[in-house]
Amino acid sequence: MSPAFNAKAQGRGGAKETKPCPVPGCPAEREGTKLMCLTHWRLVPISIQREVWSYWRNRNMAEYWPARSRAIDAAAAAELAKRNLNSGGPQAELKI
């Protein structure tokens, strides 16, 4: 079996490459093909999710990278708000 074929087979059902979630402070790993972990992706507003997906699908990288940054910022802001709500304390400053 050729190495290229083997790599494709692993991508479908075998070991998947993982990377850290780009949201600051997140310890989760994400699949290499995903933008962020599922927990944080669910915190991103649907309008930004659609924007990211559209630019990615159409390979419009000039628009994708800013949309990607907006998605990461939105997830980080939502995570911070959730953390502050749960702690009942004053708003902490998010360091990005």
C-alpha atoms as an extended CHARMM CRD file, in Angstrom:
* protein
*
        96  EXT
         1         1  MET       CA              0.0000000000        0.0000000000        0.0000000000  PROA      1               0.0000000000
         2         2  SER       CA              1.4410000000        3.3820000000       -0.9440000000  PROA      2               0.0000000000
         3         3  PRO       CA              2.0090000000        5.9940000000        1.8010000000  PROA      3               0.0000000000
         4         4  ALA       CA             -0.3970000000        8.4250000000        0.0760000000  PROA      4               0.0000000000
         5         5  PHE       CA             -3.1640000000        5.8470000000        0.0070000000  PROA      5               0.0000000000
         6         6  ASN       CA             -2.5000000000        4.9160000000        3.6230000000  PROA      6               0.0000000000
         7         7  ALA       CA             -2.6850000000        8.5690000000        4.6980000000  PROA      7               0.0000000000
         8         8  LYS       CA             -6.0450000000        8.9500000000        2.9650000000  PROA      8               0.0000000000
         9         9  ALA       CA             -7.3630000000        5.8070000000        4.6330000000  PROA      9               0.0000000000
        10        10  GLN       CA             -6.2880000000        7.0840000000        8.0370000000  PROA      10              0.0000000000
        11        11  GLY       CA             -8.0710000000       10.3740000000        7.3930000000  PROA      11              0.0000000000
        12        12  ARG       CA            -11.3560000000        8.5780000000        6.7490000000  PROA      12              0.0000000000
        13        13  GLY       CA            -11.5160000000        6.1860000000        9.6320000000  PROA      13              0.0000000000
        14        14  GLY       CA             -8.1110000000        5.8950000000       11.2400000000  PROA      14              0.0000000000
        15        15  ALA       CA             -6.0980000000        8.2110000000       13.4280000000  PROA      15              0.0000000000
        16        16  LYS       CA             -7.0320000000       11.8500000000       12.7970000000  PROA      16              0.0000000000
        17        17  GLU       CA             -4.6730000000       14.7650000000       13.1310000000  PROA      17              0.0000000000
        18        18  THR       CA             -5.5790000000       17.0540000000       16.0210000000  PROA      18              0.0000000000
        19        19  LYS       CA             -4.6110000000       20.6210000000       16.7930000000  PROA      19              0.0000000000
        20        20  PRO       CA             -5.3040000000       22.8510000000       19.7820000000  PROA      20              0.0000000000
        21        21  CYS       CA             -8.4620000000       24.9510000000       19.7510000000  PROA      21              0.0000000000
        22        22  PRO       CA             -7.4710000000       28.5500000000       18.8290000000  PROA      22              0.0000000000
        23        23  VAL       CA             -9.7640000000       30.1130000000       21.4430000000  PROA      23              0.0000000000
        24        24  PRO       CA             -7.4990000000       31.5290000000       24.1870000000  PROA      24              0.0000000000
        25        25  GLY       CA             -7.3950000000       29.3470000000       27.2780000000  PROA      25              0.0000000000
        26        26  CYS       CA             -9.1610000000       26.3670000000       25.6970000000  PROA      26              0.0000000000
        27        27  PRO       CA             -7.4110000000       23.0950000000       26.5080000000  PROA      27              0.0000000000
        28        28  ALA       CA             -9.4550000000       21.1000000000       23.9700000000  PROA      28              0.0000000000
        29        29  GLU       CA             -8.1090000000       19.5320000000       20.8140000000  PROA      29              0.0000000000
        30        30  ARG       CA             -9.9110000000       19.8340000000       17.4960000000  PROA      30              0.0000000000
        31        31  GLU       CA             -9.7440000000       17.7960000000       14.3280000000  PROA      31              0.0000000000
        32        32  GLY       CA             -7.1590000000       19.2910000000       12.0010000000  PROA      32              0.0000000000
        33        33  THR       CA             -9.8370000000       20.1980000000        9.4610000000  PROA      33              0.0000000000
        34        34  LYS       CA            -12.0600000000       22.0450000000       11.9480000000  PROA      34              0.0000000000
        35        35  LEU       CA            -11.7120000000       25.7210000000       12.8680000000  PROA      35              0.0000000000
        36        36  MET       CA            -12.1660000000       25.1930000000       16.6180000000  PROA      36              0.0000000000
        37        37  CYS       CA            -13.5330000000       22.7010000000       19.1270000000  PROA      37              0.0000000000
        38        38  LEU       CA            -17.2520000000       21.9820000000       18.9190000000  PROA      38              0.0000000000
        39        39  THR       CA            -17.9480000000       23.5820000000       22.3040000000  PROA      39              0.0000000000
        40        40  HSD       CA            -16.6140000000       26.9210000000       21.1120000000  PROA      40              0.0000000000
        41        41  TRP       CA            -18.0350000000       26.6430000000       17.5800000000  PROA      41              0.0000000000
        42        42  ARG       CA            -21.4880000000       26.4080000000       19.1400000000  PROA      42              0.0000000000
        43        43  LEU       CA            -20.8820000000       29.7610000000       20.8600000000  PROA      43              0.0000000000
        44        44  VAL       CA            -20.2380000000       31.5390000000       17.5370000000  PROA      44              0.0000000000
        45        45  PRO       CA            -23.3080000000       33.3410000000       16.1870000000  PROA      45              0.0000000000
        46        46  ILE       CA            -24.8690000000       31.5100000000       13.2400000000  PROA      46              0.0000000000
        47        47  SER       CA            -24.3520000000       34.5200000000       10.9560000000  PROA      47              0.0000000000
        48        48  ILE       CA            -20.5850000000       34.3430000000       11.5080000000  PROA      48              0.0000000000
        49        49  GLN       CA            -20.6080000000       30.5290000000       11.1620000000  PROA      49              0.0000000000
        50        50  ARG       CA            -22.3070000000       30.8670000000        7.7700000000  PROA      50              0.0000000000
        51        51  GLU       CA            -19.8890000000       33.5560000000        6.7010000000  PROA      51              0.0000000000
        52        52  VAL       CA            -16.8510000000       31.4270000000        7.6200000000  PROA      52              0.0000000000
        53        53  TRP       CA            -18.2930000000       28.3710000000        5.8960000000  PROA      53              0.0000000000
        54        54  SER       CA            -19.2110000000       30.2850000000        2.7350000000  PROA      54              0.0000000000
        55        55  TYR       CA            -15.7690000000       31.8250000000        2.3410000000  PROA      55              0.0000000000
        56        56  TRP       CA            -14.0590000000       28.4980000000        3.0740000000  PROA      56              0.0000000000
        57        57  ARG       CA            -16.2650000000       26.5450000000        0.6810000000  PROA      57              0.0000000000
        58        58  ASN       CA            -15.6800000000       29.0790000000       -2.1220000000  PROA      58              0.0000000000
        59        59  ARG       CA            -11.9440000000       29.2230000000       -1.3300000000  PROA      59              0.0000000000
        60        60  ASN       CA            -12.1560000000       32.9980000000       -0.8800000000  PROA      60              0.0000000000
        61        61  MET       CA             -9.1670000000       33.2240000000        1.4490000000  PROA      61              0.0000000000
        62        62  ALA       CA             -9.0270000000       37.0320000000        1.3540000000  PROA      62              0.0000000000
        63        63  GLU       CA            -12.4170000000       37.0710000000        3.1180000000  PROA      63              0.0000000000
        64        64  TYR       CA            -12.0050000000       33.7960000000        5.0220000000  PROA      64              0.0000000000
        65        65  TRP       CA             -9.1490000000       34.9140000000        7.2810000000  PROA      65              0.0000000000
        66        66  PRO       CA            -10.9510000000       38.0020000000        8.6660000000  PROA      66              0.0000000000
        67        67  ALA       CA            -14.1410000000       35.9370000000        9.1300000000  PROA      67              0.0000000000
        68        68  ARG       CA            -12.1030000000       33.2460000000       10.9090000000  PROA      68              0.0000000000
        69        69  SER       CA            -10.7150000000       35.8910000000       13.2820000000  PROA      69              0.0000000000
        70        70  ARG       CA            -14.2250000000       37.1980000000       13.9620000000  PROA      70              0.0000000000
        71        71  ALA       CA            -15.3870000000       33.6730000000       14.7890000000  PROA      71              0.0000000000
        72        72  ILE       CA            -12.5140000000       33.1090000000       17.2240000000  PROA      72              0.0000000000
        73        73  ASP       CA            -13.1140000000       36.5210000000       18.8300000000  PROA      73              0.0000000000
        74        74  ALA       CA            -16.8550000000       35.7980000000       19.1430000000  PROA      74              0.0000000000
        75        75  ALA       CA            -16.2150000000       32.4270000000       20.7730000000  PROA      75              0.0000000000
        76        76  ALA       CA            -13.6870000000       33.9550000000       23.1800000000  PROA      76              0.0000000000
        77        77  ALA       CA            -16.0830000000       36.7700000000       24.1070000000  PROA      77              0.0000000000
        78        78  ALA       CA            -18.9520000000       34.3260000000       24.6590000000  PROA      78              0.0000000000
        79        79  GLU       CA            -16.7120000000       32.0990000000       26.7820000000  PROA      79              0.0000000000
        80        80  LEU       CA            -15.6450000000       35.0760000000       28.8850000000  PROA      80              0.0000000000
        81        81  ALA       CA            -19.2500000000       36.2180000000       29.3370000000  PROA      81              0.0000000000
        82        82  LYS       CA            -20.2880000000       32.6880000000       30.3180000000  PROA      82              0.0000000000
        83        83  ARG       CA            -17.4270000000       32.4410000000       32.8060000000  PROA      83              0.0000000000
        84        84  ASN       CA            -18.2800000000       35.8250000000       34.3580000000  PROA      84              0.0000000000
        85        85  LEU       CA            -21.9520000000       34.9380000000       34.5720000000  PROA      85              0.0000000000
        86        86  ASN       CA            -21.1460000000       31.6570000000       36.3170000000  PROA      86              0.0000000000
        87        87  SER       CA            -18.6970000000       33.2580000000       38.7610000000  PROA      87              0.0000000000
        88        88  GLY       CA            -20.9800000000       36.1450000000       39.6260000000  PROA      88              0.0000000000
        89        89  GLY       CA            -17.8930000000       38.3360000000       39.8560000000  PROA      89              0.0000000000
        90        90  PRO       CA            -16.8620000000       41.4590000000       37.9930000000  PROA      90              0.0000000000
        91        91  GLN       CA            -15.9350000000       41.1870000000       34.3500000000  PROA      91              0.0000000000
        92        92  ALA       CA            -12.3890000000       39.9510000000       33.8940000000  PROA      92              0.0000000000
        93        93  GLU       CA            -10.2280000000       41.2040000000       31.0820000000  PROA      93              0.0000000000
        94        94  LEU       CA             -9.6310000000       38.7640000000       28.2440000000  PROA      94              0.0000000000
        95        95  LYS       CA             -6.0170000000       38.6340000000       27.1150000000  PROA      95              0.0000000000
        96        96  ILE       CA             -5.6980000000       37.6060000000       23.5080000000  PROA      96              0.0000000000
